[in-house]
């Protein structure tokens, strides 16, 4: 059993925070005139792509909280994932394999000192659980941009009330739109680069006796931008809402996602440049591949036998693209009740159920499969078939996740007391085996009745209980708002079955239990309204998270198996926000410390082109930095032009060495020091809009020892929109939009698939220039 521990030096502080959290309601002396509002005046910067200040700069939030609003979401390329949209927010380093972020294993996110698996994601209050591509619930499977109302992100400390066992601070909340009160709908058709075709349709029932609903579908298909293969996604969403006479509402929602794609390979810098690689013992590519277009083969090559009499025994047949695919099927259902009980008391509760399934395929060479087959037969494993050539490696995933959240608010004069609980069970089943294909031919159909060797067949379970209490107090004539709260987190974990090949060879079926818990994770926040335009804010929080990649940690031959300690963090922020007649902006400085950070790294799977992710406890990490975000509409340009931008500075360093590797003081891999995102929007005439934006990332290290580094890069994007306000017959808001990503076709290395310890890493080239044309209309 693993428990979170605290040093004696922190105990007095934690005791003080606990007392403050419990007794926050007993401070009436300073409270005055509770009917006044401390909120900064509403935004006066206007424009079709300008957000309200309360959303754009997080007015009245004690933490650095910013949002992407519906207008910005609808300006993005059609089909772009909700994850890739985060690149427009301060501090978020988003890398993707393609312009839309569709390819799941090509996505990576880092913010401050956190990465994708340390961020908590929610959809309309439903916690999304793990972000792992295998068995997880990554947010990009569950939303279409056209159905989103906003995306709100807290980069350092999400609200203590939000449920998540993944977050070490950051929380990203996705809110879908409510059904329209009038009958109608929306339609769009998109054509784009790489034979992209996308159709979106939403139908609205309108409101009838308090009941309203919509249902939507999107269908997208296109070619990979590098190499052979396609991406195919069918996505459906629906929401039913009933508005009650007491001001409450009851809402049911569901999401269904069908996804299939072909992979593209990770490559080293040596492969990118087509030069010899002394680390991996490779020479310039056999097939003449190099640069950003390096891809799997779209044909079966003719290669010499490496085992006499076995035609497809050459390991290089594993470069054929049909042996690298992914398929997913995900279903999510949620039922939410929000209702007042009295004028002072309200409750909210959500029950949800998720079911998932799918598989991934990777190749394995004849020699590797033959050795493993002989080893398993030798210990008496029955039902296996000798390999015939290249092997079809199938990894199956399935699971169910169900849970419930409940919270209540009680307003008592200048106090608002909130409390709640979250319960969840997550069951996951993973299988992995190698199978023959017809004649061993890479183009042959898989023979799933002919397993060659077995690798995994295990179940894992997570039982999570989270409880929170928070008191919000308004003081000093409502100029000062204080949030005092804490949460508890208790995660029980079990994994049983065949976790790895060694379990088959040793004829064992282990069952391993672990527990991670902390009974007091405090959060304190302050917001001081200086005047009607300006606010100061500050926060401190402590967090604990389920060890990242827990199933991988327990099932792979990682150095820290079987019981990693829980990752913990402490986050501090101090910020300022302003809302003026032509500008609104937010500035924050932060400091973050980690304990027991689990850092991922990759290793090649023997006999395969794929890499496997392992995790190593690298001890402590510290990060500090600053973030700026703002919008400006200068008067001198007649209100036809406005600007938005954000700039982030981040320094994240290891504090400790591990396993003989001297990394203390080194920078974390895949964390750029500087990030910039900025754009200018022109409204030259009614119904016309032009936007040009730039995104810059400074250089990033790709391994723990900081001996390999990527170059920084700058990408320019643009869109032109015509027809806003135009109507034709039954159609209104008939618009056309052209999106151009990577205008100057910048060639760069983007995603670092998983950093290495001391050797060169594996990368994905950044996507080439893409162009989209979209026609849309409401009706």
VOGU-3710 file (C-alpha; in Angstrom, 3 decimals, decimal comma):
1> xxxxxxxxxx> 0,000/0,000/0,000  1,283/3,453/-0,932  0,301/6,554/0,980  1,075/10,194/0,438  3,411/11,511/3,138  4,189/15,002/4,377  7,252/16,448/6,012  6,940/17,640/9,640  7,672/21,205/8,505  4,434/21,393/6,551
11> xxxxxxxxxx> 2,169/20,162/9,365  1,644/23,507/11,150  0,696/25,170/7,857  -1,680/22,359/6,988  -3,285/22,519/10,445  -3,761/26,263/10,079  -5,334/25,837/6,659  -7,651/23,138/7,993  -8,821/25,403/10,786  -9,356/28,259/8,352
21> xxxxxxxxxx> -11,327/26,016/6,005  -13,655/24,850/8,763  -14,057/28,172/10,520  -14,161/30,444/7,457  -17,860/31,022/8,012  -17,292/32,448/11,498  -15,796/35,773/10,427  -18,665/38,293/10,423  -16,706/41,212/11,868  -15,256/42,392/8,561
31> xxxxxxxxxx> -18,309/41,768/6,395  -20,297/44,753/5,167  -23,140/45,410/2,743  -23,426/41,902/1,313  -25,795/43,046/-1,450  -22,980/44,802/-3,326  -21,064/43,061/-6,114  -17,265/42,982/-6,297  -17,242/41,915/-9,915  -15,220/44,069/-12,301
41> xxxxxxxxxx> -17,368/46,011/-14,759  -18,533/44,176/-17,895  -16,262/44,242/-20,928  -16,495/47,209/-23,236  -14,059/45,903/-25,831  -16,356/44,697/-28,603  -15,981/42,588/-31,729  -17,227/39,337/-33,177  -14,136/37,485/-31,938  -13,732/39,249/-28,572
51> xxxxxxxxxx> -14,722/37,416/-25,392  -16,408/38,892/-22,362  -13,858/39,894/-19,751  -15,378/37,630/-17,122  -14,543/34,747/-19,449  -11,408/35,959/-21,209  -9,452/36,994/-18,121  -11,253/35,033/-15,398  -12,880/37,891/-13,505  -13,512/37,038/-9,832
61> xxxxxxxxxx> -11,494/33,801/-10,014  -8,835/33,334/-7,363  -6,698/31,356/-9,818  -5,354/32,054/-13,306  -8,427/30,998/-15,280  -8,956/31,801/-18,963  -11,386/30,566/-21,588  -11,918/29,919/-25,263  -15,381/31,163/-26,176  -17,841/29,824/-28,709
71> xxxxxxxxxx> -16,976/32,439/-31,331  -13,312/31,434/-31,302  -14,184/27,741/-31,360  -16,361/28,237/-34,437  -13,565/30,102/-36,208  -11,156/27,199/-35,875  -10,690/24,642/-38,661  -13,708/22,334/-38,857  -13,059/19,076/-37,036  -10,227/20,410/-34,877
81> xxxxxxxxxx> -10,119/18,580/-31,569  -10,905/20,269/-28,288  -7,411/19,361/-27,106  -5,592/21,140/-29,924  -7,691/24,246/-29,304  -5,822/24,627/-25,999  -2,784/25,903/-27,906  -4,493/29,319/-27,999  -4,369/29,602/-24,186  -1,401/30,999/-22,231
91> xxxxxxxxxx> 1,174/28,433/-21,146  -0,235/25,464/-23,078  2,375/23,806/-25,301  0,286/21,646/-27,644  1,948/19,435/-30,241  -0,025/17,397/-32,756  0,713/15,014/-35,591  -1,798/16,724/-37,900  -3,472/20,100/-38,271  -6,681/18,935/-36,579
101> xxxxxxxxxx> -5,058/16,904/-33,782  -7,051/13,851/-34,875  -4,294/11,235/-34,611  -4,436/10,219/-30,955  -0,883/8,989/-30,461  0,484/12,147/-32,048  -0,851/14,534/-29,385  1,089/15,967/-26,475  0,356/18,800/-24,051  2,479/20,474/-21,416
111> xxxxxxxxxx> 1,661/23,469/-19,210  3,861/24,888/-16,476  5,379/21,648/-15,078  2,496/19,361/-16,045  1,834/17,163/-19,038  -1,288/15,673/-20,631  -1,719/12,913/-18,028  -1,410/15,337/-15,094  -4,243/17,598/-16,262  -7,829/17,009/-15,168
121> xxxxxxxxxx> -10,475/17,158/-17,895  -14,238/17,492/-17,431  -17,183/17,567/-19,818  -20,203/19,392/-18,361  -19,032/18,375/-14,903  -18,353/14,731/-15,836  -14,759/13,793/-14,940  -13,014/12,221/-17,917  -10,676/9,974/-15,951  -7,346/8,940/-17,416
131> xxxxxxxxxx> -6,104/10,495/-20,642  -4,277/7,335/-21,785  -4,963/6,403/-25,405  -5,174/2,744/-24,318  -8,148/2,392/-21,990  -8,445/6,028/-21,054  -10,980/8,735/-21,837  -9,058/11,486/-23,654  -11,277/14,517/-24,100  -10,890/14,734/-27,880
141> xxxxxxxxxx> -13,127/11,655/-28,314  -16,102/13,296/-26,639  -16,715/16,723/-28,169  -17,401/18,470/-31,463  -16,457/22,146/-31,488  -19,814/23,144/-32,964  -21,523/21,883/-29,786  -19,221/23,656/-27,333  -20,173/26,838/-25,535  -16,729/27,439/-24,041
151> xxxxxxxxxx> -13,540/25,775/-22,812  -12,264/27,067/-19,454  -8,755/26,263/-18,276  -6,988/26,797/-14,962  -3,313/26,258/-15,676  -2,113/25,942/-12,112  -4,950/25,253/-9,699  -8,421/24,142/-10,673  -11,285/24,643/-8,248  -11,066/22,303/-5,275
161> xxxxxxxxxx> -14,652/21,254/-5,972  -13,883/19,747/-9,386  -13,565/15,951/-9,442  -10,338/14,469/-10,830  -7,755/11,917/-9,755  -5,475/12,876/-12,649  -4,953/16,568/-11,920  -1,893/17,834/-10,111  -3,307/21,326/-10,413  -4,481/22,114/-13,939
171> xxxxxxxxxx> -8,149/21,605/-14,795  -9,754/22,065/-18,213  -13,555/22,218/-18,258  -15,530/21,740/-21,495  -19,076/23,125/-21,484  -21,492/22,157/-24,234  -24,259/24,501/-25,369  -27,786/24,158/-24,070  -30,512/23,260/-26,575  -32,019/26,219/-28,418
181> xxxxxxxxxx> -35,481/27,419/-27,453  -36,557/27,582/-31,095  -36,728/24,694/-33,556  -33,972/24,612/-36,164  -30,449/23,412/-36,553  -27,012/23,905/-38,071  -25,195/22,373/-41,009  -21,679/22,618/-42,383  -19,692/20,956/-45,142  -15,907/21,070/-45,280
191> xxxxxxxxxx> -13,412/20,182/-48,012  -9,710/20,366/-47,423  -6,157/19,243/-47,999  -5,358/15,523/-48,093  -8,840/14,681/-49,436  -10,475/15,857/-46,213  -14,257/15,588/-46,175  -16,302/16,572/-43,138  -20,030/16,977/-42,652  -21,702/18,299/-39,506
201> xxxxxxxxxx> -25,441/18,386/-38,772  -27,320/19,396/-35,614  -31,107/19,325/-35,238  -32,875/21,331/-32,509  -36,388/20,522/-31,271  -36,976/23,912/-29,695  -38,513/24,255/-26,234  -41,935/22,748/-25,539  -43,314/22,920/-22,023  -39,828/23,343/-20,563
211> xxxxxxxxxx> -38,432/20,429/-22,604  -35,792/21,007/-25,300  -33,228/18,842/-27,059  -30,735/18,536/-29,866  -28,941/15,725/-31,643  -25,876/16,075/-33,832  -23,551/14,030/-35,949  -20,234/14,660/-37,663  -18,577/12,491/-40,262  -14,955/13,025/-41,204
221> xxxxxxxxxx> -12,642/11,147/-43,515  -9,320/12,032/-45,065  -5,899/10,782/-46,031  -2,889/10,928/-43,760  -0,803/13,948/-44,629  2,329/11,809/-44,644  2,235/8,306/-45,996  -0,586/5,926/-46,956  -3,764/5,343/-44,980  -6,826/7,245/-43,833
231> xxxxxxxxxx> -8,523/8,700/-40,780  -12,219/7,936/-40,370  -14,358/9,310/-37,522  -18,108/9,152/-36,937  -19,246/11,149/-33,931  -22,718/11,613/-32,405  -23,931/13,789/-29,537  -27,337/14,457/-28,022  -28,686/16,485/-25,129  -32,149/16,672/-23,570
241> xxxxxxxxxx> -32,926/19,396/-21,040  -35,980/20,027/-18,888  -36,301/23,445/-17,239  -38,267/23,199/-14,010  -40,605/25,859/-12,648  -38,395/26,415/-9,587  -35,447/27,531/-11,743  -33,695/24,182/-11,710  -33,091/21,858/-14,631  -32,620/18,198/-15,423
251> xxxxxxxxxx> -30,295/17,268/-18,296  -29,450/14,021/-20,078  -26,572/13,850/-22,550  -24,838/11,166/-24,551  -21,812/10,863/-26,824  -20,891/8,067/-29,232  -17,557/8,038/-31,023  -16,409/5,596/-33,743  -12,791/6,091/-34,763  -10,385/4,291/-37,092
261> xxxxxxxxxx> -7,020/5,369/-38,441  -3,700/4,205/-39,782  -0,544/5,100/-37,922  2,433/7,100/-39,053  5,849/6,361/-37,549  7,823/8,144/-34,873  11,299/8,968/-36,146  14,644/10,026/-34,732  16,525/13,126/-35,805  18,933/10,807/-37,650
271> xxxxxxxxxx> 16,052/9,347/-39,660  14,690/12,834/-40,250  18,049/13,875/-41,701  18,778/10,454/-43,278  22,130/10,116/-41,515  23,742/7,151/-39,682  22,513/6,724/-36,114  25,210/5,389/-33,757  22,795/5,103/-30,818  20,368/2,715/-32,502
281> xxxxxxxxxx> 22,831/1,049/-34,835  21,059/2,106/-38,000  22,333/3,398/-41,319  20,581/5,725/-43,785  17,138/4,396/-44,555  16,871/1,264/-46,707  13,875/2,695/-48,569  15,250/6,200/-49,099  12,936/7,896/-46,620  13,839/11,084/-44,786
291> xxxxxxxxxx> 12,510/14,436/-43,661  8,964/15,378/-42,728  7,502/12,941/-45,288  9,085/9,878/-43,605  6,217/7,371/-43,520  5,291/3,706/-43,595  5,369/1,959/-46,983  2,227/1,807/-49,078  3,412/-1,334/-50,834  4,921/-4,690/-49,848
301> xxxxxxxxxx> 8,612/-4,471/-50,764  10,687/-7,314/-52,175  13,296/-8,233/-49,579  15,720/-11,146/-49,199  14,877/-13,957/-46,783  16,737/-13,861/-43,499  15,539/-17,374/-42,587  15,816/-19,894/-45,406  12,449/-21,032/-46,708  10,466/-18,300/-44,925
311> xxxxxxxxxx> 9,593/-15,716/-47,573  8,601/-12,905/-45,216  11,214/-13,467/-42,517  13,020/-10,173/-43,165  12,366/-7,781/-40,245  12,063/-4,798/-42,588  8,657/-5,997/-43,762  7,389/-4,343/-40,582  7,398/-1,041/-42,469  4,151/-1,920/-44,300
321> xxxxxxxxxx> 1,370/0,468/-43,301  -1,470/-2,042/-42,849  0,253/-3,357/-39,718  -0,156/-0,034/-37,909  -3,814/0,783/-37,174  -6,044/1,927/-34,329  -9,763/1,487/-33,772  -11,877/2,884/-30,919  -15,545/2,793/-29,960  -16,623/4,993/-27,036
331> xxxxxxxxxx> -20,027/5,661/-25,444  -20,771/8,148/-22,666  -24,074/8,839/-20,868  -24,702/11,517/-18,243  -27,690/12,659/-16,181  -27,424/15,942/-14,287  -29,803/17,636/-11,843  -29,371/21,258/-10,796  -32,064/22,620/-8,496  -32,635/25,077/-5,649
341> xxxxxxxxxx> -33,982/23,628/-2,420  -34,631/26,990/-0,779  -33,634/30,551/-1,625  -30,306/29,873/0,114  -29,625/26,222/-0,655  -29,071/24,543/-4,025  -27,779/21,148/-5,066  -26,211/19,620/-8,134  -25,689/15,950/-8,941  -24,426/14,043/-11,970
351> xxxxxxxxxx> -24,480/10,305/-12,632  -22,538/8,973/-15,617  -21,661/5,753/-17,381  -18,981/5,155/-19,999  -18,276/2,053/-22,075  -15,327/1,682/-24,398  -13,643/-0,841/-26,638  -11,190/-1,096/-29,466  -7,783/-2,324/-30,494  -4,439/-1,297/-31,903
361> xxxxxxxxxx> -2,163/-3,197/-34,270  1,606/-3,189/-34,597  3,942/-5,592/-36,429  6,473/-8,039/-34,996  9,317/-9,659/-36,912  9,485/-13,379/-37,635  12,651/-13,962/-35,580  11,251/-12,241/-32,484  7,955/-14,130/-32,700  9,674/-17,461/-33,297
371> xxxxxxxxxx> 11,862/-17,155/-30,185  8,879/-16,135/-28,041  6,698/-18,913/-29,510  9,298/-21,561/-28,657  9,672/-20,218/-25,108  5,915/-20,335/-24,442  5,462/-23,787/-25,971  8,348/-25,044/-23,826  6,464/-24,189/-20,607  3,310/-25,915/-21,810
381> xxxxxxxxxx> 1,117/-23,095/-23,110  -1,365/-24,733/-25,471  -3,148/-23,507/-28,586  -0,218/-21,684/-30,163  0,780/-21,843/-33,844  4,285/-21,440/-35,251  4,893/-18,112/-37,020  4,689/-17,976/-40,812  6,295/-14,610/-41,420  5,469/-11,086/-40,249
391> xxxxxxxxxx> 3,208/-11,142/-37,191  -0,016/-9,231/-36,572  0,286/-7,763/-33,080  -3,164/-6,967/-31,708  -3,697/-5,078/-28,434  -7,329/-5,096/-27,325  -8,912/-2,682/-24,852  -12,327/-2,596/-23,240  -13,756/-1,143/-20,084  -16,538/0,486/-18,145
401> xxxxxxxxxx> -16,455/3,600/-16,007  -19,336/4,707/-13,828  -19,668/7,301/-11,144  -21,674/9,992/-9,422  -20,967/13,486/-8,143  -23,040/15,383/-5,611  -22,529/18,911/-4,290  -24,502/21,563/-2,458  -24,200/25,317/-1,881  -25,552/27,162/1,140
411> xxxxxxxxxx> -25,569/30,958/1,080  -25,413/32,542/4,519  -25,127/36,296/4,207  -21,579/37,022/3,096  -20,657/33,297/3,136  -21,257/30,586/0,574  -20,483/27,147/1,967  -20,044/24,338/-0,551  -19,468/20,641/-0,013  -19,606/17,542/-2,156
421> xxxxxxxxxx> -18,501/14,008/-2,880  -17,401/12,073/-5,966  -17,493/8,280/-6,300  -16,200/6,358/-9,313  -15,343/2,810/-10,377  -13,193/2,282/-13,465  -12,830/-1,278/-14,808  -10,357/-1,926/-17,597  -9,416/-5,064/-19,559  -6,277/-5,253/-21,704
431> xxxxxxxxxx> -5,245/-8,093/-24,011  -2,217/-8,443/-26,249  -1,078/-11,254/-28,521  0,671/-11,912/-31,840  -1,164/-13,697/-34,653  -0,329/-15,160/-38,019  -1,531/-13,642/-41,270  -2,254/-15,606/-44,406  1,066/-17,012/-45,738  2,927/-14,645/-43,409
441> xxxxxxxxxx> 2,410/-11,968/-46,075  2,237/-8,387/-44,733  -0,764/-7,874/-47,023  -2,458/-11,060/-45,817  -5,620/-11,145/-43,704  -5,057/-11,661/-39,957  -5,691/-15,178/-38,660  -7,056/-14,512/-35,182  -7,573/-18,260/-34,714  -3,792/-18,764/-34,964
451> xxxxxxxxxx> -2,147/-17,043/-31,981  1,629/-17,297/-32,112  2,411/-15,955/-28,661  0,592/-14,338/-25,746  1,716/-11,162/-24,023  -1,035/-9,677/-21,861  -4,477/-10,479/-20,508  -5,240/-8,543/-17,346  -7,952/-6,528/-15,616  -7,456/-3,434/-13,526
461> xxxxxxxxxx> -9,870/-1,577/-11,264  -9,821/1,880/-9,708  -12,223/2,838/-6,923  -12,097/6,566/-6,206  -13,639/8,635/-3,410  -13,171/12,397/-3,299  -14,747/14,772/-0,778  -14,459/18,562/-0,658  -15,504/21,482/1,523  -15,150/25,107/0,460
471> xxxxxxxxxx> -16,196/28,398/2,012  -16,341/31,594/-0,049  -16,378/34,752/2,036  -16,850/38,355/0,865  -15,222/40,985/3,083  -14,218/44,674/3,152  -17,377/45,999/1,549  -17,252/43,068/-0,901  -13,878/44,139/-2,274  -12,166/41,040/-0,915
481> xxxxxxxxxx> -13,298/37,543/-1,763  -11,654/34,642/0,084  -11,914/30,980/-0,924  -10,975/28,479/1,779  -11,287/24,807/1,028  -9,824/21,359/1,065  -10,464/17,980/-0,503  -9,679/14,398/0,370  -8,731/11,798/-2,221  -8,667/8,030/-1,764
491> xxxxxxxxxx> -7,886/5,669/-4,673  -7,947/1,892/-4,339  -6,271/0,016/-7,173  -6,079/-3,632/-8,193  -4,517/-5,307/-11,192  -4,761/-9,056/-11,798  -4,017/-11,417/-14,642  -1,153/-11,864/-17,067  0,557/-8,497/-17,060  3,553/-9,358/-19,226
501> xxxxxxxxxx> 5,304/-12,230/-21,012  7,124/-13,231/-17,820  3,776/-14,132/-16,216  3,105/-16,631/-19,018  6,602/-18,113/-18,881  6,442/-18,456/-15,083  2,870/-19,812/-15,163  1,657/-17,217/-12,688  -1,432/-15,013/-12,440  -0,588/-12,291/-9,935
511> xxxxxxxxxx> -2,986/-9,919/-8,215  -1,560/-6,654/-6,896  -3,309/-4,115/-4,666  -2,327/-0,522/-3,982  -3,852/2,492/-2,302  -3,096/6,183/-2,562  -4,775/8,648/-0,251  -4,497/12,048/1,347  -7,086/13,297/3,826  -6,245/16,984/3,548
521> xxxxxxxxxx> -5,374/18,720/0,282  -5,974/22,440/0,948  -6,676/25,318/-1,412  -6,732/28,972/-0,451  -7,566/31,794/-2,850  -7,930/35,571/-2,624  -9,426/38,115/-5,031  -9,126/41,821/-4,193  -11,049/44,332/-6,327  -8,847/47,426/-6,411
531> xxxxxxxxxx> -11,364/49,506/-8,403  -14,101/48,856/-10,978  -11,434/47,900/-13,544  -8,685/46,025/-11,684  -8,291/42,942/-9,524  -5,439/41,268/-7,695  -5,641/37,507/-7,102  -3,583/34,828/-5,436  -3,898/31,126/-4,644  -2,138/28,225/-2,964
541> xxxxxxxxxx> -3,088/24,579/-3,442  -1,820/21,083/-2,747  -2,681/18,157/-4,969  -2,187/14,414/-5,247  -2,791/12,247/-8,311  -3,021/8,607/-9,262  0,415/7,630/-10,628  0,468/8,298/-14,337  0,210/5,278/-16,580  -0,587/3,068/-13,580
551> xxxxxxxxxx> -1,458/0,064/-15,740  1,744/0,474/-17,742  3,774/0,863/-14,574  2,391/-2,321/-13,065  2,405/-4,372/-16,269  5,705/-3,394/-17,869  9,221/-4,107/-16,692  9,602/-0,625/-15,250  12,210/0,015/-12,533  9,558/1,127/-10,021
561> xxxxxxxxxx> 7,179/-1,837/-10,246  5,134/-2,735/-8,282  4,300/0,237/-6,039  5,019/3,786/-7,225  4,347/6,577/-4,795  1,617/9,047/-5,586  2,724/12,200/-7,370  2,140/15,327/-5,290  2,408/19,023/-6,044  2,199/22,446/-4,431
571> xxxxxxxxxx> 1,110/25,373/-6,581  1,330/29,083/-5,804  0,059/31,938/-7,992  -0,026/35,728/-7,804  -1,760/37,720/-10,496  -3,350/40,923/-11,729  -6,193/41,427/-14,217  -7,649/44,565/-15,754  -10,660/45,457/-17,895  -10,473/48,859/-19,585
581> xxxxxxxxxx> -12,466/50,511/-22,377  -10,148/49,185/-25,111  -8,204/46,427/-23,383  -8,566/43,538/-20,987  -5,586/41,562/-19,749  -4,347/39,137/-17,116  -0,834/38,618/-15,776  0,257/35,879/-13,357  3,491/34,588/-11,828  3,651/31,086/-10,392
591> xxxxxxxxxx> 5,820/28,577/-8,554  5,226/24,808/-8,571  6,992/22,003/-6,728  6,667/18,260/-7,293  7,459/15,173/-5,306  7,680/11,649/-6,742  7,318/12,847/-10,313  6,805/9,932/-12,687  8,548/10,812/-15,928  7,754/8,787/-19,032
601> xxxxxxxxxx> 10,371/7,557/-21,471  10,318/5,305/-24,511  12,111/2,161/-25,640  11,811/0,246/-28,888  9,830/-2,995/-28,656  12,161/-5,776/-29,893  11,275/-6,875/-33,421  8,902/-3,959/-33,910  8,858/-0,387/-35,204  6,807/0,780/-32,242
611> xxxxxxxxxx> 7,978/2,153/-28,921  6,739/1,217/-25,465  6,348/3,758/-22,691  7,920/3,199/-19,280  7,862/5,363/-16,160  10,634/6,306/-13,762  10,351/8,097/-10,432  12,734/11,011/-10,929  12,176/12,591/-7,509  11,492/16,291/-7,206
621> xxxxxxxxxx> 10,806/18,944/-9,823  10,494/22,703/-9,498  8,967/25,135/-11,948  8,436/28,862/-12,027  7,322/31,323/-14,630  4,893/33,984/-15,783  1,923/34,193/-18,150  0,254/37,128/-19,882  -3,016/37,097/-21,821  -4,984/39,989/-23,259
631> xxxxxxxxxx> -7,226/41,584/-25,910  -6,831/45,092/-27,340  -9,092/47,094/-29,656  -7,414/50,469/-30,303  -9,678/53,456/-30,953  -7,384/54,933/-33,592  -8,229/52,119/-36,040  -11,922/52,932/-35,982  -12,917/49,715/-34,261  -12,211/47,668/-37,378
641> xxxxxxxxxx> -9,108/45,956/-36,007  -8,395/44,224/-32,726  -5,585/42,127/-31,305  -5,289/39,187/-28,944  -2,254/37,434/-27,599  -0,570/35,556/-24,818  3,034/35,127/-23,781  4,402/32,521/-21,364  7,768/32,047/-19,679  8,490/28,754/-17,952
651> xxxxxxxxxx> 11,515/27,148/-16,298  11,000/23,547/-15,133  13,952/21,628/-13,680  14,719/18,272/-12,090  15,891/18,463/-8,483  17,330/14,953/-8,046  19,475/12,398/-9,846  18,273/8,824/-10,356  19,781/5,427/-11,140  23,212/6,837/-11,921
661> xxxxxxxxxx> 21,852/9,509/-14,271  22,961/13,021/-13,367  19,940/15,135/-14,205  19,595/17,440/-11,166  19,353/21,000/-12,457  18,467/19,878/-15,978  15,393/21,140/-17,782  12,374/18,876/-18,156  12,087/17,488/-21,672  9,347/18,874/-23,934
671> xxxxxxxxxx> 8,877/22,065/-21,884  9,772/25,180/-23,914  11,012/28,227/-22,053  8,972/30,643/-24,177  5,563/30,304/-25,820  3,758/32,993/-27,767  0,357/33,031/-29,432  -0,983/36,185/-31,013  -3,301/37,360/-33,711  -4,927/40,316/-35,406
681> xxxxxxxxxx> -8,553/40,352/-36,554  -9,929/42,749/-39,170  -13,600/43,502/-39,803  -13,272/45,499/-43,052  -17,012/45,407/-43,810  -20,257/43,967/-42,559  -20,245/40,212/-43,002  -16,487/40,003/-43,578  -13,730/39,024/-41,174  -10,021/38,249/-41,588
691> xxxxxxxxxx> -7,719/36,812/-38,921  -3,967/36,227/-39,038  -2,214/34,574/-36,094  1,219/33,304/-35,121  2,352/30,678/-32,645  5,950/30,426/-31,464  7,646/27,778/-29,352  11,237/28,082/-28,231  13,588/25,091/-28,277  12,848/21,984/-26,181
701> xxxxxxxxxx> 15,087/19,305/-24,744  14,085/15,743/-25,658  15,874/13,705/-22,979  16,586/13,867/-19,257  20,308/14,515/-19,696  19,623/17,500/-21,974  22,003/16,215/-24,646  19,459/16,530/-27,479  17,390/19,595/-28,289  14,824/20,564/-30,901
711> xxxxxxxxxx> 14,890/23,929/-32,601  12,292/26,541/-31,864  9,778/27,376/-34,550  7,067/29,862/-35,519  3,849/28,906/-37,343  1,486/31,351/-39,058  -2,217/30,622/-39,579  -5,107/32,546/-41,094  -8,813/32,405/-41,784  -11,200/34,464/-43,873
721> xxxxxxxxxx> -14,924/34,441/-43,162  -17,633/35,916/-45,383  -21,395/36,135/-45,030  -21,988/36,722/-41,321  -25,612/37,845/-41,063  -26,496/36,716/-44,589  -29,753/34,782/-45,051  -31,166/32,815/-47,986  -34,619/31,247/-47,912  -34,939/28,993/-44,842
731> xxxxxxxxxx> -31,237/29,406/-44,082  -29,715/32,087/-41,855  -26,137/32,881/-40,933  -24,963/31,420/-44,238  -21,183/31,729/-44,130  -18,110/30,557/-45,945  -14,766/30,231/-44,216  -11,298/29,426/-45,465  -8,727/28,237/-42,893  -5,035/28,026/-43,714
741> xxxxxxxxxx> -2,715/26,366/-41,197  1,075/26,722/-41,432  0,846/29,347/-44,178  4,562/29,269/-44,988  4,793/25,462/-44,800  7,286/25,497/-41,938  9,210/22,212/-41,672  9,817/21,357/-38,009  9,807/18,543/-35,437  6,711/18,792/-33,265
751> xxxxxxxxxx> 5,541/16,040/-30,919  8,170/14,335/-28,782  6,465/10,951/-28,560  8,058/10,133/-25,230  11,344/11,574/-23,987  14,364/9,325/-23,493  16,745/9,208/-20,537  20,072/9,813/-22,271  19,632/8,670/-25,880  18,011/10,416/-28,867
761> xxxxxxxxxx> 14,245/10,656/-28,677  11,510/9,829/-31,167  9,580/12,657/-32,809  6,716/13,405/-35,141  7,265/16,037/-37,826  4,942/19,001/-37,567  2,106/18,990/-40,127  2,580/20,640/-43,509  0,455/23,509/-44,800  -3,249/22,617/-44,913
771> xxxxxxxxx> -6,194/24,479/-46,402  -9,884/24,065/-45,573  -13,017/25,467/-47,168  -16,212/25,372/-45,059  -19,754/26,319/-45,967  -22,118/26,565/-42,991  -25,646/27,680/-42,242  -28,205/27,774/-39,464  -31,852/27,014/-40,127
//
